[in-house]
Amino acid sequence: MNFHEHVSHWESFYLLVGTAGATLAGLTFVAVTAAEQVVRIRQNVTTLRNRIDPALLAFTLALLLGCVLLMPTLTPLALGLTLAGCGLYSFGYNLFVMLQFDWNMIRKHYDRLDWLFTIVLPLLTGLGLILAGWQCWSGAVEVGLTVAGVASLTLLLMAIRNALDMLMVTLHFTASTDKKASPDEIG
């Protein structure tokens, strides 16, 4: 089976992944816009960034991977370099975000699922995309596409969970502040 036949078998999958990534990224912007007033009042932008950056990056990468894999002139080298580049960017960016964390706050407020979805999975997904790129570039296209497919699904699931977590944190801040504020301050 040649390269384009391998890729064409994945066409519907990546069309769905890309569409889901684009749709959910748009909804994330709506949620961030709604939460912006709450966060600005409380001056807790760091908490929002810690929660939303991995989610938005994951949605964007899912959209990018969906678009790239639907390109009709795709070559094994281009696919391999794109997957590896996305993996390197994802790993590097998530490492950068992780280094910006307030680790005392993380230890106090993050449970095991937060650690998994905000720190561990983003880094592992980046490494998975690097591996997928290397597999596609070296000729193991079916293996590379499968690893990229698993990474794409992980990106979507991780991003959905992190976006929901961001919404829950924002609602928690809203509820705790509204209880303390007088009626004149809320309106």
HUZI-V62062 format. One record per pair of residues at least 12 apart in sequence whose ideal C-beta (glycine too) atoms are under 10 Angstrom apart, sorted by the first residue. I is the first residue (numbers start at 1). J is the second residue. D is the distance in whole Angstrom. If there is no record, write none. Layout:
BEGIN
i = <I,I>
j = <J,J>
d = <D,D>
END
This chain:
BEGIN
i = <1,1,2,2,3,3,3,3,3,3,3,4,4,4,4,4,4,5,6,6,6,6,6,6,6,7,7,7,7,7,7,7,7,7,7,7,8,8,8,9,9,10,10,10,10,10,10,10,10,10,11,11,11,12,13,13,13,13,13,13,13,14,14,14,14,14,14,14,14,14,14,14,15,15,15,15,16,16,16,16,17,17,17,17,17,17,17,17,17,17,17,17,17,18,18,18,18,18,18,18,18,18,18,19,19,19,20,20,20,20,20,20,20,20,20,20,21,21,21,21,21,21,21,21,21,21,21,21,21,21,22,22,22,22,22,22,22,23,23,24,24,24,24,24,24,24,24,24,24,25,25,25,25,25,25,25,25,25,25,25,26,26,27,27,27,28,28,28,28,28,28,28,28,28,28,28,28,29,29,29,31,31,31,31,31,31,31,32,32,32,32,32,32,32,32,32,34,34,35,35,35,35,35,35,35,35,35,35,36,36,37,37,38,38,38,38,38,38,38,39,39,39,39,39,39,41,41,41,41,41,42,42,42,42,42,44,44,44,46,46,46,46,47,47,47,47,47,47,47,48,48,48,48,49,49,49,49,50,50,50,50,50,50,50,50,50,50,50,50,50,50,50,50,51,51,51,51,51,51,51,51,51,51,51,51,52,52,52,52,52,52,52,52,53,53,53,53,53,53,53,53,53,53,54,54,54,54,54,54,54,54,54,54,54,54,54,54,54,54,54,54,54,54,55,55,55,55,55,55,55,55,55,55,55,55,55,56,56,56,56,57,57,57,57,57,57,57,57,57,57,57,57,58,58,58,58,58,58,58,58,58,58,58,58,58,58,58,58,58,58,59,59,59,59,59,59,59,60,60,60,60,60,61,61,61,61,61,61,61,61,61,61,61,61,61,61,62,62,62,62,62,62,62,62,62,63,63,64,64,64,64,64,65,65,65,65,65,65,65,65,65,65,65,66,67,68,68,68,68,68,69,69,69,69,69,69,74,75,75,76,76,76,76,76,76,76,76,77,77,78,78,79,79,79,79,79,79,79,79,79,80,80,80,80,80,80,80,80,80,80,81,81,81,82,82,82,82,82,82,83,83,83,83,83,83,83,83,83,83,83,83,83,83,83,84,84,84,84,84,84,84,84,84,84,85,85,85,86,86,86,86,86,86,86,86,86,87,87,87,87,87,87,87,87,87,87,87,87,88,88,88,88,88,89,89,90,90,90,90,90,90,90,90,90,90,90,91,91,91,91,91,91,91,91,91,92,92,93,93,94,94,94,94,94,94,94,94,94,95,95,95,95,97,97,97,98,98,98,98,101,101,106,106,109,110,113,113,114,114,114,114,116,116,117,117,117,117,117,117,117,117,117,118,118,118,118,120,121,121,121,121,121,121,121,122,122,122,122,122,124,124,124,125,125,125,125,125,125,125,126,126,127,128,128,128,128,128,128,128,129,129,129,129,129,129,129,130,130,131,131,131,131,131,132,132,132,132,132,132,132,132,132,133,133,134,135,135,136,174>
j = <141,142,76,141,74,75,76,79,136,139,141,72,73,74,75,76,141,141,76,79,136,141,142,144,145,69,70,71,72,74,76,79,136,141,142,145,69,70,72,142,145,69,70,141,142,145,146,148,149,152,66,69,70,70,66,69,145,148,149,152,153,62,65,66,67,68,69,70,145,148,149,152,66,67,69,70,62,66,152,156,61,62,63,65,66,67,69,148,149,152,153,155,156,62,63,64,65,66,67,68,69,70,152,62,63,66,59,62,63,66,152,153,155,156,159,160,58,59,60,61,62,63,64,65,66,67,152,155,156,159,59,60,62,63,64,66,67,59,63,55,56,58,59,62,63,156,159,160,163,55,56,57,58,59,60,61,62,63,159,163,59,63,59,160,163,52,55,56,58,59,60,159,160,162,163,166,167,52,56,59,52,55,163,164,166,167,170,48,51,52,55,56,163,166,167,170,167,170,48,51,52,166,167,169,170,171,173,174,48,170,170,174,169,170,171,173,174,177,178,52,166,169,170,173,174,173,174,177,181,185,170,173,174,176,177,169,170,173,100,101,102,105,102,105,109,166,169,170,173,166,169,170,173,97,100,101,166,97,98,100,101,102,105,106,109,110,114,118,119,162,165,166,169,114,117,118,162,163,164,165,166,167,168,169,170,159,162,163,165,166,167,169,170,93,94,96,97,98,100,118,122,162,166,90,93,94,97,98,117,118,119,121,122,123,125,155,158,159,161,162,163,165,166,117,118,122,155,158,159,160,161,162,163,164,165,166,159,162,163,166,89,90,93,94,97,122,125,126,155,158,159,162,90,94,117,121,122,125,151,152,154,155,156,157,158,159,160,161,162,163,155,156,158,159,160,162,163,86,89,90,155,159,86,87,89,90,93,122,125,126,129,151,152,155,156,159,86,151,152,153,154,155,156,158,159,152,155,82,85,86,89,152,79,82,83,86,129,132,148,149,151,152,155,152,82,82,83,85,86,148,82,83,145,148,149,152,136,136,137,135,136,137,138,139,140,141,144,136,137,136,137,132,133,135,136,137,141,144,145,148,132,133,134,135,136,137,138,139,141,144,133,136,137,129,132,133,136,137,148,128,129,130,131,132,133,134,135,136,137,144,145,147,148,151,129,130,131,132,133,134,135,136,137,144,129,130,133,125,126,129,130,132,133,148,151,155,125,126,127,128,129,130,131,132,133,134,148,151,126,127,129,130,133,126,129,122,123,124,125,126,127,128,129,130,151,155,122,123,124,125,126,127,128,129,130,123,126,122,126,118,119,120,121,122,123,124,125,126,119,122,123,126,118,119,122,118,119,122,123,118,119,118,119,169,165,161,165,161,162,165,169,158,161,154,157,158,159,160,161,162,164,165,158,161,162,165,158,154,155,157,158,159,161,162,154,155,158,159,162,151,154,158,150,151,152,153,154,155,158,151,155,151,147,148,150,151,152,154,155,144,147,148,151,152,154,155,147,151,143,144,147,148,151,144,145,146,147,148,149,150,151,152,147,148,147,147,148,148,186>
d = <8,8,10,9,8,7,5,8,9,9,6,8,10,8,9,10,10,9,9,10,9,4,6,9,6,6,9,9,9,6,9,7,9,7,10,7,10,10,10,9,8,6,9,10,9,5,9,8,7,10,10,7,6,10,9,8,9,10,6,8,9,9,7,5,8,8,4,6,9,9,8,7,6,10,9,6,10,8,10,10,10,5,8,7,5,10,8,10,8,5,7,8,7,7,5,8,7,2,6,9,8,7,9,9,8,7,8,7,8,8,9,10,10,6,9,9,8,5,7,7,3,4,8,8,6,9,8,8,7,8,8,9,8,5,10,8,9,9,9,8,9,9,5,8,9,7,6,7,7,9,6,10,9,4,6,10,8,6,8,9,9,10,9,10,8,7,6,6,10,6,10,8,10,9,5,8,10,10,8,10,8,10,6,9,7,6,8,7,10,6,10,8,9,8,10,9,9,8,7,10,9,7,7,9,4,9,9,9,8,9,10,9,10,6,9,6,5,8,10,10,10,9,7,7,10,9,9,7,9,9,9,6,9,9,6,9,9,7,8,8,7,8,9,8,9,9,6,9,8,7,8,7,9,8,8,10,10,7,9,8,6,8,8,8,10,9,10,7,10,10,10,9,9,9,10,7,6,8,10,6,4,9,9,6,9,10,7,7,9,5,10,10,10,8,8,9,5,10,9,9,9,9,10,9,9,6,7,9,8,6,8,8,5,10,10,10,7,7,10,5,10,10,10,9,9,9,10,7,4,8,8,4,4,9,8,7,7,9,8,10,8,7,6,7,8,7,10,10,8,10,8,10,8,9,10,9,7,7,10,9,8,4,7,9,5,4,9,10,7,9,8,7,10,5,9,10,8,10,10,10,9,9,6,9,8,6,10,10,8,9,8,9,8,5,10,9,10,9,5,9,9,5,5,10,7,10,10,8,10,6,10,10,10,8,8,7,8,9,7,9,8,5,8,8,10,5,8,10,8,10,9,9,8,8,9,9,10,10,10,10,6,6,9,7,10,6,9,8,6,9,9,9,7,10,5,8,8,7,8,8,8,5,7,8,4,3,8,9,9,7,7,9,7,9,10,7,9,10,10,9,5,8,9,5,3,8,8,6,8,7,9,9,6,8,7,5,9,8,3,6,10,9,7,10,9,9,7,10,8,5,9,9,8,9,9,10,8,5,7,7,3,4,8,7,6,9,9,8,7,10,8,6,9,8,9,7,8,10,6,4,9,9,6,9,9,8,8,6,9,8,3,6,10,8,7,10,8,8,8,9,8,10,9,4,6,10,8,6,10,9,7,8,9,9,8,8,6,8,8,9,8,9,8,9,10,8,8,9,9,7,10,9,9,10,9,5,9,10,5,6,10,7,9,9,6,8,10,6,9,9,5,10,9,9,9,9,7,9,9,9,8,10,9,5,9,10,5,6,7,9,10,9,6,8,7,4,10,7,9,10,8,7,5,9,10,9,10,10,9,8,6,9,9,5,7,8,4,4,9,9,6,9,9,8,9,6,9,8,10>
END
